[in-house]
Amino acid sequence: MFSSLKVRNYRLFFLGQVVSNTGTWMQRIAQDWLVLSLTGSSAAVGITTALQFLPMLLFGLYGGVLVDRLPKRPTLLVTQAAMALTGLALAFLTLSGHVQVWHVYLAAFAVGLATVVDNPARQSFVSEMVGPGQLQNAVSLNSANFQSARLVGPAVAGLLITGVGTGWAFLLNGLSFVAPIAGLLLMRARELHVVQRTPRGKGQLREGLRYVAGRPDLIWPIVLVGFIGTFGFNFPVWLSAYADDTFHAGAGAYSLFNTLMALGSLAGALLAARRGTARLRVLIAAAIAFGALEVVAATAPSLWLFALLMVPIGIAGLTVNVTANTSVQMATDPAMRGRVMALFMMVFMGGSPLGAPLVGWVTDAYGPRIGFVLGGLVSMAAATTIGLVLARLGGLRVSLGWHRGAPRVRFVPRTRTEEHLATV
C-alpha cells in the first residue's frame, strides 16, 4: 500500500504536501465561510469557487504546454511560492479588518492562476520521482495525502473560525508552503527519472488535442470527470447552504460535513492504492454510485444522517478521481503527459466556473436539496451514458440476469451475430 514511499524524493514530496494540503483545506473552509458571512449568499460562494477555477478553464491547456517544456522541480518552486504569498496577503487583509468580498474574489483568482501551471506540473512530476512501476501507487497515495489533510484542515479551520477568526486560517496556510518548498530543495536531482522535455515549437497545443481525440481510452474518462466536476463536485456551495440554511448549525456543522467526507475519501484513496490497475469499469461503477448517493443525501431528513452519508460519497468521489487520473496518466506518452494532464485538470476543475454559479443560483432559488439532487442526477446520467459508449467501443453488451436470488447487471462480449447487426 505504501511502496512508493521507499523512494526518497517522493517521500520528501509527500511529507511537504501533507503540511501544505492541510493549510490549503484550512483556507478553503475559511474562504467559503468568510464569503458567506460577508454576503449571506450561496451564489457568492459559488462565484468564489468559479473564480478559483476559471483560470484553469481559460488557460489550462497552455499551462500543460509550458509544463511539457519546463523542468518540473523549479517550476513547482515558483508556483508554490506564489500561492504562499497569496495566502499571506489575504491573512493580512482579514486580520487588519480591511477585508472585503472582492479581496477574496481576487485571491481566489490569483490562486487559480498559479494552479494552471502547478497542477499539471505536480501530476506529471510524480512519474519523474517514482517511475512507471510505482505510478499507480504514488497517484493513490497523493490522493490519500490530500484527503488526510482534508480530515485535519476543516477541523482546525472550524476551531479557528469560531475561536479567533478566519484570518488565522489564512496565515497558517501561507506559512504551510515552507514544507513543500523545503522538500523540493532537498531532493536529489540525480535520482529523478529523466523525461525528455518538449522543445519550443508551433502547434503543440493542437498536437495535444489531436492526441487525446484519437484515443477513446483517454477522451471518455476525461469527458466523464468533466461532467462530474462541473455538476457533482460543488460541495462548497451545497455543504455551506445545508449547514447554514437547512440545519441552522453554523460553521461547526460545515466543518463536520467536510471532515466526514474527507474520511470517506481517505478510505477510497487507500483502497485505490491496494489495487494493481485502474479499470474503466470501476470508474463507471463508482461514478454511478457517486451520483446516486448525492440524490439520497439530498433528501436526508436530519443533520446526522446527512453527515454520515458524506462518508460513502467521499469514497465514491475519490474512487472516480483516482481511477480516472491513473488510467489517463498510465495510457499517455511521457512527452505528452503535461498537456494531457492539463486537459484532464482543466475539464475536471475548470468546469466549476460554469457549474458553481448555476448550482449556487439553483440552491438560492429552490433550496439546497434541489441543487444537490440536480448534481447527483447529472453525474448518474453522464456515467451511465459513457459506460454504454465504452462498452460499445469495447465490443460489449449489457446483460441482465439473476445471481443468487438478486438482480445482476454486467457487460459481456457481443456475439458475432450481434456485432454484424450493430453495423447494419
RODO-2510 file (C-alpha; in nm, 4 decimals, decimal comma):
residues 424
     n   res          X          Y          Z
     1     m     0,0000     0,0000     0,0000
     2     f     0,2883     0,2422     0,0765
     3     s     0,5620     0,1041    -0,1514
     4     s     0,6321     0,4315    -0,3368
     5     l     0,7298     0,5980    -0,0069
     6     k     1,0535     0,3969    -0,0225
     7     v     1,1687     0,6455    -0,2885
     8     r     1,3471     0,9299    -0,1037
     9     n     1,2475     1,2099    -0,3426
    10     y     0,8836     1,1075    -0,3384
    11     r     0,8916     1,0763     0,0405
    12     l     1,0123     1,4390     0,0702
    13     f     0,7436     1,5487    -0,1744
    14     f     0,4756     1,3524     0,0133
    15     l     0,5660     1,4955     0,3565
    16     g     0,5757     1,8519     0,2240
    17     q     0,2347     1,8071     0,0645
    18     v     0,0862     1,6765     0,3927
    19     v     0,1602     2,0115     0,5578
    20     s     0,0690     2,2269     0,2581
    21     n    -0,2550     2,0409     0,1821
    22     t    -0,3668     2,0835     0,5427
    23     g    -0,3176     2,4587     0,5079
    24     t    -0,4958     2,4589     0,1736
    25     w    -0,8037     2,2937     0,3242
    26     m    -0,7997     2,5388     0,6125
    27     q    -0,8038     2,8257     0,3636
    28     r    -1,0827     2,6692     0,1563
    29     i    -1,3122     2,6362     0,4560
    30     a    -1,2238     2,9820     0,5898
    31     q    -1,2626     3,1387     0,2448
    32     d    -1,6095     2,9932     0,1837
    33     w    -1,7298     3,0846     0,5328
    34     l    -1,5875     3,4373     0,5083
    35     v    -1,7701     3,4984     0,1798
    36     l    -2,0947     3,3609     0,3255
    37     s    -2,0501     3,5845     0,6317
    38     l    -1,9809     3,8949     0,4214
    39     t    -2,2654     3,8422     0,1717
    40     g    -2,5151     3,5889     0,3119
    41     s    -2,5381     3,4385    -0,0371
    42     s    -2,4705     3,0833    -0,1620
    43     a    -2,4350     3,2301    -0,5105
    44     a    -2,1426     3,4421    -0,3842
    45     v    -1,9747     3,1251    -0,2551
    46     g    -2,0311     2,9756    -0,5999
    47     i    -1,8736     3,2830    -0,7628
    48     t    -1,5663     3,2439    -0,5381
    49     t    -1,5324     2,8801    -0,6404
    50     a    -1,5821     2,9766    -1,0053
    51     l    -1,3101     3,2442    -0,9915
    52     q    -1,0642     2,9999    -0,8355
    53     f    -1,1142     2,7524    -1,1189
    54     l    -1,1775     2,9988    -1,4060
    55     p    -0,8052     3,0313    -1,4938
    56     m    -0,7870     2,6546    -1,5384
    57     l    -1,0758     2,6727    -1,7841
    58     l    -0,9241     2,9648    -1,9762
    59     f    -0,5537     2,8832    -1,9692
    60     g    -0,5280     2,5202    -1,8563
    61     l    -0,4144     2,3823    -2,1918
    62     y    -0,1453     2,6496    -2,2264
    63     g    -0,0272     2,5557    -1,8778
    64     g     0,0166     2,1984    -1,9996
    65     v     0,2238     2,3145    -2,2970
    66     l     0,4511     2,5109    -2,0597
    67     v     0,4857     2,2136    -1,8247
    68     d     0,5992     1,9856    -2,1089
    69     r     0,8682     2,2428    -2,1950
    70     l     0,9883     2,3376    -1,8435
    71     p     1,1809     2,1443    -1,5751
    72     k     0,9215     2,0368    -1,3200
    73     r     1,1040     2,0961    -0,9903
    74     p     1,1996     2,4660    -1,0474
    75     t     0,8511     2,5275    -1,1871
    76     l     0,6924     2,3923    -0,8703
    77     l     0,9173     2,6094    -0,6525
    78     v     0,7800     2,9197    -0,8282
    79     t     0,4127     2,8165    -0,8172
    80     q     0,4240     2,7098    -0,4517
    81     a     0,5874     3,0399    -0,3517
    82     a     0,3195     3,2344    -0,5425
    83     m     0,0375     3,0558    -0,3584
    84     a     0,2107     3,1174    -0,0248
    85     l     0,2209     3,4925    -0,0917
    86     t    -0,1497     3,4921    -0,1828
    87     g    -0,2421     3,3268     0,1474
    88     l    -0,0301     3,5702     0,3471
    89     a    -0,1835     3,8717     0,1691
    90     l    -0,5371     3,7523     0,2451
    91     a    -0,4363     3,6908     0,6079
    92     f    -0,3083     4,0486     0,6419
    93     l    -0,6295     4,1960     0,4983
    94     t    -0,8529     3,9827     0,7207
    95     l    -0,6568     4,0256     1,0444
    96     s    -0,6331     4,4025     0,9912
    97     g    -1,0131     4,4259     0,9485
    98     h    -0,9981     4,5634     0,5931
    99     v    -1,1100     4,2568     0,4004
   100     q    -1,3939     4,2924     0,1514
   101     v    -1,5562     4,0302    -0,0640
   102     w    -1,3718     4,1495    -0,3766
   103     h    -1,0417     4,0840    -0,1978
   104     v    -1,1446     3,7196    -0,1536
   105     y    -1,2510     3,7022    -0,5188
   106     l    -0,9123     3,8406    -0,6263
   107     a    -0,7202     3,5999    -0,4010
   108     a    -0,9199     3,3032    -0,5340
   109     f    -0,8440     3,4083    -0,8923
   110     a    -0,4719     3,4509    -0,8123
   111     v    -0,4537     3,1004    -0,6631
   112     g    -0,6277     2,9742    -0,9754
   113     l    -0,3652     3,1344    -1,1991
   114     a    -0,0842     2,9616    -1,0087
   115     t    -0,2756     2,6321    -1,0244
   116     v    -0,2809     2,6470    -1,4065
   117     v     0,0875     2,5520    -1,4049
   118     d     0,1182     2,3957    -1,0597
   119     n    -0,1414     2,1221    -1,1114
   120     p    -0,0123     1,9607    -1,4326
   121     a     0,3448     2,0063    -1,3068
   122     r     0,2692     1,8181    -0,9834
   123     q     0,0725     1,5484    -1,1665
   124     s     0,3469     1,4794    -1,4221
   125     f     0,6329     1,5209    -1,1709
   126     v     0,5096     1,2130    -0,9824
   127     s     0,6248     0,9824    -1,2642
   128     e     0,9682     1,1504    -1,2630
   129     m     1,0066     1,0792    -0,8914
   130     v     0,8891     0,7163    -0,8805
   131     g     0,8972     0,5821    -1,2370
   132     p     0,6218     0,3934    -1,4200
   133     g     0,6307     0,0885    -1,1910
   134     q     0,5140     0,2839    -0,8860
   135     l     0,2897     0,5367    -1,0624
   136     q    -0,0469     0,3815    -0,9657
   137     n     0,0599     0,3559    -0,6011
   138     a     0,2033     0,7089    -0,5886
   139     v    -0,1055     0,8689    -0,7508
   140     s    -0,3281     0,6909    -0,4993
   141     l    -0,1080     0,7974    -0,2068
   142     n    -0,1166     1,1560    -0,3346
   143     s    -0,4932     1,1404    -0,3102
   144     a    -0,4716     0,9795     0,0345
   145     n    -0,2357     1,2611     0,1336
   146     f    -0,4798     1,5247     0,0129
   147     q    -0,7723     1,3591     0,1873
   148     s    -0,5780     1,3097     0,5127
   149     a    -0,5160     1,6829     0,5128
   150     r    -0,8847     1,7275     0,4435
   151     l    -0,9551     1,5491     0,7718
   152     v    -0,7324     1,7825     0,9738
   153     g    -0,7725     2,1102     0,7815
   154     p    -1,1510     2,1594     0,8129
   155     a    -1,1455     2,0607     1,1799
   156     v    -0,8688     2,3101     1,2604
   157     a    -1,0352     2,5740     1,0421
   158     g    -1,3642     2,5278     1,2272
   159     l    -1,1896     2,5786     1,5619
   160     l    -1,0044     2,8872     1,4360
   161     i    -1,3129     3,0432     1,2766
   162     t    -1,5239     3,0048     1,5892
   163     g    -1,2363     3,0856     1,8273
   164     v    -1,0163     3,3605     1,6790
   165     g    -1,1470     3,4293     1,3267
   166     t    -1,0792     3,3355     0,9644
   167     g    -0,7618     3,5428     0,9302
   168     w    -0,5533     3,2962     1,1313
   169     a    -0,6504     3,0127     0,8955
   170     f    -0,5214     3,2197     0,6015
   171     l    -0,1980     3,2946     0,7882
   172     l    -0,1280     2,9298     0,8702
   173     n    -0,1962     2,8334     0,5096
   174     g     0,0581     3,0855     0,3843
   175     l     0,3216     2,9553     0,6257
   176     s     0,2463     2,5906     0,5405
   177     f     0,4108     2,6276     0,1990
   178     v     0,7515     2,6321     0,3674
   179     a     0,7283     2,2497     0,3921
   180     p     0,6842     2,1608     0,0202
   181     i     0,9375     2,4252    -0,0858
   182     a     1,1927     2,2743     0,1551
   183     g     1,1106     1,9235     0,0281
   184     l     1,1703     2,0278    -0,3338
   185     l     1,5036     2,1908    -0,2445
   186     l     1,6239     1,8777    -0,0579
   187     m     1,5553     1,6386    -0,3469
   188     r     1,8420     1,4609    -0,5266
   189     a     1,8215     1,5547    -0,8925
   190     r     2,0327     1,2530    -0,9996
   191     e     1,7674     1,0152    -0,8636
   192     l     1,4846     1,1586    -1,0755
   193     h     1,3680     0,9617    -1,3807
   194     v     1,4708     1,1796    -1,6732
   195     v     1,1891     1,2684    -1,9141
   196     q     1,2741     1,4325    -2,2442
   197     r     1,1340     1,7859    -2,2396
   198     t     0,9404     1,9022    -2,5413
   199     p     1,1276     2,1746    -2,7355
   200     r     0,9510     2,5007    -2,8089
   201     g     0,7562     2,4822    -3,1317
   202     k     0,4356     2,5718    -3,3122
   203     g     0,1168     2,3694    -3,2948
   204     q     0,1933     2,1897    -2,9684
   205     l    -0,1469     2,2705    -2,8220
   206     r    -0,3263     2,1333    -3,1278
   207     e    -0,0957     1,8315    -3,1243
   208     g    -0,2021     1,7512    -2,7678
   209     l    -0,5721     1,7851    -2,8528
   210     r    -0,5362     1,5618    -3,1597
   211     y    -0,3535     1,3045    -2,9481
   212     v    -0,6396     1,2861    -2,6973
   213     a    -0,9122     1,2990    -2,9660
   214     g    -0,7669     0,9882    -3,1307
   215     r    -0,7629     0,7879    -2,8071
   216     p    -1,1048     0,6703    -2,6775
   217     d    -0,9333     0,5331    -2,3651
   218     l    -0,8313     0,8930    -2,2833
   219     i    -1,1151     1,1087    -2,4102
   220     w    -1,4107     0,9287    -2,2464
   221     p    -1,2708     0,9261    -1,8905
   222     i    -1,1884     1,2954    -1,9369
   223     v    -1,5435     1,3695    -2,0569
   224     l    -1,6869     1,1821    -1,7578
   225     v    -1,4809     1,3706    -1,4983
   226     g    -1,5797     1,6906    -1,6792
   227     f    -1,9496     1,6284    -1,6140
   228     i    -1,8899     1,5182    -1,2562
   229     g    -1,6523     1,8077    -1,1830
   230     t    -1,8955     2,0616    -1,3286
   231     f    -2,2171     1,9391    -1,1686
   232     g    -2,1337     1,6852    -0,8982
   233     f    -1,8436     1,8376    -0,7032
   234     n    -1,9930     2,1707    -0,5950
   235     f    -1,9662     2,0846    -0,2261
   236     p    -1,8600     2,4344    -0,1085
   237     v    -2,1976     2,5614    -0,2306
   238     w    -2,4117     2,2735    -0,1028
   239     l    -2,2491     2,1985     0,2311
   240     s    -2,2314     2,5625     0,3430
   241     a    -2,6006     2,6041     0,2482
   242     y    -2,7023     2,2846     0,4320
   243     a    -2,5097     2,3932     0,7434
   244     d    -2,6453     2,7476     0,7410
   245     d    -2,9940     2,7322     0,5862
   246     t    -3,1222     2,3734     0,6115
   247     f    -2,9954     2,2651     0,9534
   248     h    -2,9113     2,6106     1,1016
   249     a    -2,5987     2,4648     1,2661
   250     g    -2,3243     2,7132     1,1700
   251     a    -1,9548     2,6756     1,0862
   252     g    -1,9107     2,3725     1,3110
   253     a    -2,1522     2,1635     1,1029
   254     y    -1,9885     2,2812     0,7794
   255     s    -1,6527     2,1662     0,9157
   256     l    -1,8070     1,8336     1,0259
   257     f    -1,9529     1,7654     0,6790
   258     n    -1,6147     1,8285     0,5140
   259     t    -1,4303     1,6191     0,7718
   260     l    -1,6577     1,3163     0,7285
   261     m    -1,6369     1,3421     0,3509
   262     a    -1,2589     1,3536     0,3837
   263     l    -1,2701     1,0398     0,5991
   264     g    -1,4536     0,8584     0,3211
   265     s    -1,2170     0,9998     0,0592
   266     l    -0,9156     0,8798     0,2574
   267     a    -1,0639     0,5301     0,2738
   268     g    -1,1268     0,5429    -0,1018
   269     a    -0,7675     0,6528    -0,1684
   270     l    -0,6198     0,3733     0,0437
   271     l    -0,8403     0,1169    -0,1315
   272     a    -0,7203     0,2556    -0,4665
   273     a    -0,3573     0,2236    -0,3509
   274     r    -0,4143    -0,1501    -0,2941
   275     r    -0,5492    -0,2063    -0,6461
   276     g    -0,2878    -0,3006    -0,9023
   277     t    -0,4611    -0,1484    -1,2050
   278     a    -0,7079     0,1291    -1,2868
   279     r    -1,0064    -0,0310    -1,4602
   280     l    -1,2595     0,1731    -1,6545
   281     r    -1,5453    -0,0442    -1,5260
   282     v    -1,4500     0,0580    -1,1710
   283     l    -1,4588     0,4212    -1,2851
   284     i    -1,8098     0,3886    -1,4312
   285     a    -1,9485     0,1984    -1,1307
   286     a    -1,8018     0,4499    -0,8850
   287     a    -1,9407     0,7448    -1,0845
   288     i    -2,2924     0,5962    -1,0877
   289     a    -2,2718     0,5250    -0,7132
   290     f    -2,1458     0,8793    -0,6507
   291     g    -2,4456     1,0363    -0,8249
   292     a    -2,6934     0,8007    -0,6573
   293     l    -2,5528     0,8758    -0,3110
   294     e    -2,5839     1,2503    -0,3733
   295     v    -2,9523     1,2059    -0,4576
   296     v    -3,0050     1,0045    -0,1387
   297     a    -2,8156     1,2567     0,0762
   298     a    -3,0159     1,5450    -0,0684
   299     t    -3,3331     1,4017     0,0861
   300     a    -3,1808     1,3198     0,4289
   301     p    -3,4228     1,4494     0,6955
   302     s    -3,1705     1,5011     0,9772
   303     l    -2,8282     1,6588     1,0190
   304     w    -2,6651     1,3389     1,1449
   305     l    -2,7969     1,1192     0,8637
   306     f    -2,6826     1,3792     0,6098
   307     a    -2,3399     1,3960     0,7775
   308     l    -2,2972     1,0159     0,7798
   309     l    -2,3776     0,9974     0,4078
   310     m    -2,0745     1,2186     0,3424
   311     v    -1,8518     0,9150     0,4118
   312     p    -1,9698     0,6906     0,1223
   313     i    -1,9935     0,9977    -0,1032
   314     g    -1,6276     1,0645    -0,0240
   315     i    -1,5319     0,7026    -0,1037
   316     a    -1,7131     0,7045    -0,4392
   317     g    -1,5935     1,0523    -0,5400
   318     l    -1,2310     0,9765    -0,4612
   319     t    -1,2510     0,6428    -0,6470
   320     v    -1,3726     0,8294    -0,9553
   321     n    -1,0903     1,0837    -0,9296
   322     v    -0,8032     0,8388    -0,8663
   323     t    -0,9185     0,5801    -1,1211
   324     a    -0,9629     0,8378    -1,3971
   325     n    -0,6346     1,0139    -1,3112
   326     t    -0,4297     0,6932    -1,3032
   327     s    -0,5811     0,5393    -1,6162
   328     v    -0,5171     0,8589    -1,8140
   329     q    -0,1585     0,9006    -1,6880
   330     m    -0,0619     0,5376    -1,7500
   331     a    -0,2060     0,5413    -2,1025
   332     t    -0,0284     0,8667    -2,2026
   333     d     0,3112     0,9048    -2,3708
   334     p     0,5513     1,0817    -2,1247
   335     a     0,6244     1,3558    -2,3807
   336     m     0,2516     1,4357    -2,3917
   337     r     0,1766     1,3914    -2,0217
   338     g     0,1838     1,7607    -1,9273
   339     r    -0,0659     1,8549    -2,1976
   340     v    -0,2923     1,5557    -2,1366
   341     m    -0,2980     1,6082    -1,7589
   342     a    -0,3595     1,9808    -1,8119
   343     l    -0,6624     1,8899    -2,0235
   344     f    -0,7743     1,6421    -1,7561
   345     m    -0,7455     1,9019    -1,4777
   346     m    -0,8940     2,1777    -1,6955
   347     v    -1,2022     1,9669    -1,7615
   348     f    -1,2316     1,8415    -1,4017
   349     m    -1,1587     2,1675    -1,2191
   350     g    -1,2353     2,4143    -1,4964
   351     g    -1,5968     2,3064    -1,5101
   352     s    -1,6570     2,4768    -1,1748
   353     p    -1,6751     2,8290    -1,3281
   354     l    -1,9693     2,7004    -1,5306
   355     g    -2,1300     2,4723    -1,2747
   356     a    -2,0750     2,6541    -0,9432
   357     p    -2,2682     2,9771    -1,0244
   358     l    -2,5514     2,7741    -1,1817
   359     v    -2,5697     2,5388    -0,8837
   360     g    -2,5435     2,8379    -0,6474
   361     w    -2,8345     3,0086    -0,8232
   362     v    -3,0467     2,6905    -0,8118
   363     t    -2,9594     2,6495    -0,4427
   364     d    -3,0579     3,0084    -0,3626
   365     a    -3,3763     2,9943    -0,5707
   366     y    -3,5079     2,6456    -0,4930
   367     g    -3,3136     2,5344    -0,1841
   368     p    -3,0079     2,3163    -0,1184
   369     r    -3,1966     1,9904    -0,1644
   370     i    -3,2927     2,0659    -0,5244
   371     g    -2,9371     2,1791    -0,6066
   372     f    -2,7868     1,8616    -0,4602
   373     v    -3,0355     1,6360    -0,6427
   374     l    -2,9556     1,8098    -0,9719
   375     g    -2,5827     1,7433    -0,9314
   376     g    -2,6405     1,3783    -0,8483
   377     l    -2,8762     1,3160    -1,1405
   378     v    -2,6392     1,4723    -1,3936
   379     s    -2,3481     1,2627    -1,2584
   380     m    -2,5534     0,9415    -1,2837
   381     a    -2,6728     1,0190    -1,6352
   382     a    -2,3217     1,1021    -1,7599
   383     a    -2,1703     0,7873    -1,6059
   384     t    -2,4424     0,5608    -1,7497
   385     t    -2,4182     0,7117    -2,0984
   386     i    -2,0368     0,6965    -2,1129
   387     g    -2,0395     0,3441    -1,9717
   388     l    -2,2625     0,2340    -2,2580
   389     v    -2,0378     0,4135    -2,5106
   390     l    -1,7245     0,2446    -2,3744
   391     a    -1,9000    -0,0917    -2,3724
   392     r    -1,9975    -0,0494    -2,7380
   393     l    -1,6438     0,0548    -2,8339
   394     g    -1,5093    -0,2478    -2,6485
   395     g    -1,7459    -0,4896    -2,8224
   396     l    -1,9549    -0,5484    -2,5103
   397     r    -2,3275    -0,5535    -2,4395
   398     v    -2,5387    -0,5210    -2,1244
   399     s    -2,6501    -0,8499    -1,9721
   400     l    -2,9427    -0,8544    -1,7268
   401     g    -2,9957    -1,1581    -1,5088
   402     w    -3,0238    -1,3054    -1,1618
   403     h    -2,7448    -1,4250    -0,9357
   404     r    -2,8217    -1,5991    -0,6051
   405     g    -3,1716    -1,4581    -0,5992
   406     a    -3,0661    -1,0969    -0,6728
   407     p    -3,0715    -0,8988    -0,9994
   408     r    -2,7312    -0,8570    -1,1671
   409     v    -2,6230    -0,6182    -1,4426
   410     r    -2,2927    -0,6820    -1,6202
   411     f    -2,1148    -0,6337    -1,9532
   412     v    -2,0402    -0,9409    -2,1653
   413     p    -1,8756    -0,9785    -2,5106
   414     r    -2,1035    -0,9429    -2,8113
   415     t    -2,1570    -1,2456    -3,0353
   416     r    -2,0568    -1,2203    -3,3998
   417     t    -2,4249    -1,2045    -3,4993
   418     e    -2,4842    -0,9124    -3,2628
   419     e    -2,1746    -0,7325    -3,3938
   420     h    -2,2928    -0,7797    -3,7533
   421     l    -2,6405    -0,6499    -3,6745
   422     a    -2,4918    -0,3474    -3,4918
   423     t    -2,3071    -0,2425    -3,8074
   424     v    -2,6082    -0,2815    -4,0404
***
